[in-house]
Amino acid sequence: MINNLKEMIEKKAWIALTIYEHDLSNNPQLINIKDKYIQDTLFTIRFLSISLDVEEPLIFINYMNWFGQLAYYLKFKLDSMNHHFQVCHEVFLTIFETSFFQKVNHTFKLGIKEFEASYLSTKPQGIKINEFLNFLLNMDTESAYQHVNQKIEEGSSIKDIYLKLFQPTLYQVGELWQQRIITVAKEHYITAAIQHIIGKLYPKLFLDKMSGTHSMTAVCAGDELHEIGMRMVADFFELSGWDTAFLGSNIPTELIIEHLMEYPTDLLAISANTPSQLTDVKNLIDTVKNHETLNKIKIMVGGKVFNETPNLWKLVGADGYALEPEQATLLANLLVGEQNA
């Protein structure tokens, strides 16, 4: 019997396999989708365990809301999904100790309810494609870049380009992918193209830079693939006079610590888009705050998972949270100013 969260996390692969085998006994045709079935079940267990770990049911509820929309667009049958959730419940009942089962089941039931509501309320939404995105959908990066240049010549600032063109476009791309209108490959191409255009704008960006005295290091938690949001945040700090270092993603905690030791910084900004990265976020924050030399660094978090879950930033031990780049720079100045007062 599994009687605590630590065991649940350690045995999540076994739990997913057990659920599959239990379902297979009554549905032999599942043998044809074994790997996909286990992979999807593992995702559900992972997000459920993360939600329990940070003691925030919204983590799992938000995941199931997203999953409900995705299931609708993938044309999953609601009856089949409800059957799957019932199988999960039956397995949980047999493998979890009673008091631990009750804790797990409470959050699990909230998630199932959210999944069904999300699935039933999802309807295809028309997405207005702006001219910039249309160039990118047609893989015409040069025309997209010239479109940006034209906006700047017409008086748009770099900040305007980031907030009123790049950011909305990236949201639209996410919607297009979720509705299965574009492929993952096309989504990655567009993201890479925007990053390329941002790189070409850097000479203009530094022309507009203010002078200042603060420094910040920006990093994406764990294996975060979408670095562009944090890169834009770092650029906003640069424009506001901060000296910035953008480290990207897939950087082990020990290497981040080495960087912070070598290049003293006032602020560490961490981005996370999914709950699966929260463990990495919390570990990094704990390491910095418990470090005898680095424990005075202020830490700010942001990203989709924090946007969806109020007060989550407090649960991971951060000093602050910002919804968007301009808010981030304002809050950072307050945090660092408070520290240096």
C-alpha positions in Angstrom: 0.0 0.0 0.0 1.2 3.5 -0.8 0.6 5.8 2.2 2.4 9.0 1.4 3.2 11.4 -1.4 6.9 10.5 -1.6 6.0 6.9 -2.5 3.4 8.1 -5.0 5.9 10.1 -6.8 8.5 7.3 -6.8 6.0 4.8 -8.1 4.1 6.9 -10.6 5.2 4.8 -13.5 4.1 1.7 -11.8 0.7 3.3 -10.9 0.2 4.3 -14.6 1.0 0.7 -15.7 -1.4 -0.7 -13.0 -4.2 1.5 -14.3 -3.6 0.4 -17.8 -3.5 -3.3 -16.9 -6.7 -2.9 -14.9 -8.5 -1.3 -17.9 -7.0 -3.8 -20.3 -8.6 -6.7 -18.5 -12.0 -5.5 -19.7 -10.9 -3.7 -22.9 -8.4 -5.9 -24.8 -8.3 -3.4 -27.7 -6.3 -1.1 -25.5 -3.3 -3.2 -26.3 -3.1 -1.1 -29.6 -2.5 2.1 -27.7 -0.6 0.9 -24.7 2.3 3.4 -24.8 0.0 6.4 -25.5 -2.4 5.3 -22.7 0.4 4.9 -20.2 2.0 8.2 -21.2 -1.2 10.2 -20.8 -2.0 8.5 -17.5 1.5 9.3 -16.3 0.9 13.0 -17.1 -2.3 13.0 -15.0 -0.6 11.3 -12.0 2.4 13.7 -12.3 0.2 16.8 -12.2 -1.9 15.3 -9.4 1.2 14.6 -7.3 2.6 18.1 -7.9 -0.7 19.6 -6.9 -0.5 17.6 -3.6 3.1 18.5 -3.1 2.6 22.2 -3.1 -0.8 21.8 -1.4 -2.6 23.7 -4.1 -5.6 21.9 -5.8 -5.7 24.6 -8.6 -2.5 23.1 -10.1 -4.4 19.9 -11.0 -7.7 21.7 -11.7 -6.0 24.0 -14.2 -4.3 21.1 -15.9 -7.6 19.2 -16.2 -9.2 22.4 -17.7 -6.5 22.5 -20.3 -6.7 18.7 -20.9 -10.5 19.0 -21.3 -10.1 21.5 -24.1 -7.4 19.5 -25.8 -9.5 16.3 -25.5 -12.3 18.1 -27.3 -10.1 19.2 -30.2 -8.6 15.7 -30.4 -12.1 14.3 -30.6 -11.8 12.1 -27.5 -15.2 10.7 -26.4 -16.3 12.0 -23.1 -17.8 8.6 -22.1 -14.4 7.0 -22.7 -12.6 9.6 -20.7 -15.0 9.3 -17.8 -14.5 5.5 -17.9 -10.8 6.0 -17.7 -11.1 8.3 -14.7 -13.3 5.7 -13.0 -10.6 3.1 -13.6 -8.1 5.4 -12.0 -10.3 5.9 -9.0 -10.7 2.1 -8.6 -6.9 1.5 -8.8 -6.3 4.4 -6.3 -8.7 2.8 -3.9 -6.8 -0.5 -3.9 -3.2 0.8 -3.9 -3.4 3.8 -1.6 -3.8 3.6 2.2 -7.2 4.9 3.3 -6.3 8.3 4.7 -3.9 9.0 1.8 -6.5 7.9 -0.7 -9.0 10.4 0.7 -6.5 13.2 0.3 -5.7 12.2 -3.3 -9.3 11.5 -4.2 -10.4 15.0 -3.0 -8.2 16.7 -5.5 -8.7 14.1 -8.2 -12.5 14.5 -8.1 -12.2 18.3 -8.4 -10.0 17.8 -11.5 -12.5 15.3 -13.1 -15.3 17.8 -12.6 -13.2 20.6 -14.2 -12.3 18.3 -17.1 -15.9 17.6 -17.9 -17.0 21.2 -17.6 -14.1 22.3 -19.8 -14.8 19.6 -22.4 -18.5 20.4 -22.6 -17.9 24.2 -22.8 -15.2 24.2 -25.4 -16.2 25.3 -28.9 -14.0 26.1 -31.9 -13.1 29.8 -31.7 -12.2 31.9 -34.7 -8.7 33.2 -34.4 -8.0 36.5 -36.1 -4.7 36.2 -37.9 -2.7 39.4 -38.0 -0.5 40.3 -40.9 2.7 39.5 -39.0 1.5 36.0 -38.0 0.3 35.4 -41.6 3.8 35.9 -42.9 5.1 33.4 -40.3 2.4 30.9 -41.1 3.6 31.1 -44.7 7.2 30.7 -43.4 8.2 34.1 -44.8 10.4 35.3 -42.0 12.0 38.1 -44.0 8.6 39.7 -44.7 7.7 39.3 -41.0 10.9 41.1 -40.1 10.2 43.9 -42.6 6.8 44.3 -41.1 8.3 44.8 -37.7 10.7 47.4 -39.1 7.8 49.2 -40.7 6.1 49.4 -37.4 9.2 50.9 -35.8 9.5 53.5 -38.6 5.9 54.4 -38.0 6.8 55.2 -34.4 6.3 52.0 -32.4 8.9 51.5 -29.6 10.7 48.2 -29.0 8.5 47.8 -25.9 5.4 48.3 -28.2 6.6 45.6 -30.6 7.1 43.1 -27.8 3.8 43.8 -26.0 1.5 44.6 -28.9 2.9 42.4 -31.6 5.1 39.5 -30.4 3.1 38.7 -27.2 -0.4 38.5 -28.8 1.1 36.6 -31.8 2.6 34.0 -29.5 -0.8 33.6 -27.7 -2.5 33.1 -31.1 0.0 30.5 -32.0 -0.7 28.6 -28.8 -4.5 28.7 -29.7 -3.8 27.5 -33.2 -1.9 24.5 -31.9 -4.4 23.6 -29.3 -7.2 23.7 -31.9 -5.0 21.4 -34.0 -5.0 24.0 -36.8 -1.2 24.0 -36.9 1.4 21.3 -36.0 3.9 21.3 -33.2 6.6 21.7 -35.9 4.9 24.9 -37.2 4.5 26.2 -33.7 8.2 25.6 -33.0 9.2 27.3 -36.4 7.2 30.4 -35.6 8.6 30.7 -32.1 12.2 30.3 -33.5 11.4 32.9 -36.2 10.3 35.4 -33.6 13.4 34.7 -31.5 15.5 35.3 -34.7 13.7 38.6 -35.3 14.3 39.7 -31.7 18.0 39.0 -32.2 18.0 41.2 -35.3 16.4 44.0 -33.3 19.1 44.0 -30.6 21.1 46.9 -32.1 17.9 49.1 -31.9 17.1 47.8 -28.4 20.4 48.9 -26.9 20.1 52.3 -28.5 17.0 52.9 -26.3 18.6 51.5 -23.2 18.4 53.6 -20.0 21.3 53.8 -17.6 21.0 52.2 -14.2 22.9 50.3 -11.4 21.0 47.1 -10.8 21.6 43.6 -12.2 19.4 40.6 -12.9 19.8 37.0 -14.0 17.0 35.3 -15.9 16.5 31.6 -16.2 13.8 29.2 -17.4 13.1 26.3 -15.0 14.1 22.8 -15.9 13.5 21.7 -19.4 11.2 24.6 -20.4 11.1 24.7 -24.2 9.5 28.1 -24.6 12.3 30.5 -23.6 11.0 33.4 -25.6 8.8 34.8 -22.8 11.6 35.1 -20.3 14.0 36.4 -23.0 11.5 39.3 -23.6 11.3 39.9 -19.9 15.1 40.1 -19.7 15.1 42.6 -22.6 12.6 44.8 -20.8 14.9 44.9 -17.8 17.8 45.8 -20.2 15.7 48.7 -21.6 15.0 49.8 -18.1 18.6 50.2 -17.3 19.4 46.8 -15.7 22.4 44.7 -16.6 21.0 41.4 -17.5 22.2 37.8 -18.1 19.7 35.5 -19.8 20.8 31.9 -19.2 18.0 30.1 -21.0 16.7 26.6 -19.9 18.1 23.2 -19.1 20.7 24.7 -16.8 21.5 22.5 -13.7 21.0 24.2 -10.4 24.7 23.9 -9.6 25.7 25.8 -12.7 23.2 28.6 -12.0 24.8 28.9 -8.5 28.2 29.0 -10.1 27.1 31.9 -12.3 25.6 33.8 -9.4 28.8 33.4 -7.5 30.9 34.6 -10.4 28.6 37.4 -11.4 26.9 39.0 -8.4 23.3 39.9 -9.1 20.5 41.8 -7.3 17.6 39.8 -8.7 17.1 36.2 -10.0 14.0 35.8 -12.3 12.7 32.3 -12.9 10.1 31.4 -15.5 7.9 28.3 -15.5 5.0 27.5 -17.8 3.9 24.1 -16.5 3.4 22.5 -13.1 6.0 19.8 -14.0 8.7 22.6 -13.6 7.7 23.6 -10.1 9.9 21.1 -8.4 12.9 22.7 -10.2 11.7 26.2 -9.3 11.4 25.3 -5.7 14.7 23.5 -5.5 16.5 26.5 -7.1 14.9 29.0 -4.8 15.6 26.8 -1.7 19.3 26.5 -2.8 19.7 30.2 -3.3 18.0 31.2 -0.1 20.0 28.7 2.0 23.3 29.7 0.4 25.5 31.6 2.8 26.7 34.0 0.1 23.7 34.3 -2.2 20.8 34.4 0.3 20.3 38.2 0.0 19.4 37.9 -3.7 15.7 38.8 -4.4 13.8 36.1 -6.4 10.9 36.8 -8.7 8.9 34.2 -10.6 6.5 34.3 -13.6 5.1 32.2 -16.4 1.8 30.5 -17.2 1.6 28.2 -14.2 2.0 31.2 -11.8 -0.5 33.3 -13.9 -3.1 30.6 -13.4 -2.6 30.0 -9.7 -2.8 33.0 -7.3 -0.3 32.9 -4.4 1.6 30.0 -5.9 4.7 32.2 -5.9 4.5 32.3 -2.1 4.3 28.5 -1.9 7.5 28.1 -3.8 9.3 30.6 -1.6 9.7 33.5 -4.1 9.9 37.2 -3.0 7.5 38.3 -5.8 5.6 37.4 -8.9 4.8 39.4 -12.1 2.2 38.8 -14.7 3.9 40.7 -17.6 7.3 42.4 -18.3 6.4 46.0 -17.4 5.0 44.8 -14.0 8.1 42.7 -13.5 10.5 45.7 -13.8 8.4 47.9 -11.5 8.2 45.1 -8.8 11.9 44.4 -9.2 12.8 48.0 -8.6 10.7 47.9 -5.4 12.3 44.6 -4.2 15.8 45.6 -4.9 15.3 49.1 -3.6 13.8 47.7 -0.4 16.9 45.4 -0.1 19.3 48.3 -0.5 17.4 50.8 1.6 
